Amino acid sequence: MECLETIKGRRSIRRFKDTPVEKETIEELLSAAQMAPSAGNLQARDFVVVMDKITKQKLAKAALDQSFIDQAPVAIVAIANIERSFRIYRSRGELYAIQDATAAIMNLLLAAHSKGLATCWVGAFDEYAVSELLGLPQRATPVAIIPVGYSDEKPAATPRMGLEKVVHWETW
């Protein structure tokens, strides 16, 4: 799939078929995520892959009862590894780790779409509940929960603001 076609065709999917996703495919998505740029090439991001039904149900509960998370065969939680970035960048390390994680998330979403898979970037969740559920160390912050599977819906593209509203040349 051509890059711009992939970008324009990706949608947030909240209904998934009950079809498993191969471990090899998940690893391909994670490999694509790892190819994202990162501050100082520290790759200050980690991923927790969740396939266990009960754990996915708990993730959905922590995500303000967004039940579609546990309906997907896989949920990938993207983590900002603040400790990894902090060692070099001190206080800016938190921002850089979050940027590293978000760049990786976008790669993962696009790679999934290019392989015929569906995803949704879920940012609304109780980060403390997710951290506890997944046993995250201190200074590792969950940034997104990404359900992954085969789409059971075909939503239309959502409208976007025109460039004239969001692009500023030279100054604001």
Buried (B, 14 or more C-beta within 10 A) or exposed (E): EEEEEBBEEBBEBBBBBEEEBEEEBBEBBBEBBBBBEBBBEBBBBBBBBBBEEEBBBBBBBBBEEBEBBBBBBBBBBBBBBBBBBBEEBEEEBBBBBBBBBBBBBBBBBBBBBBBEBBBBBBEEBBEEBBBEBBEBEEBBBBBBBBBBBBBBEEEEEEEEEEEEEEEEEEEE
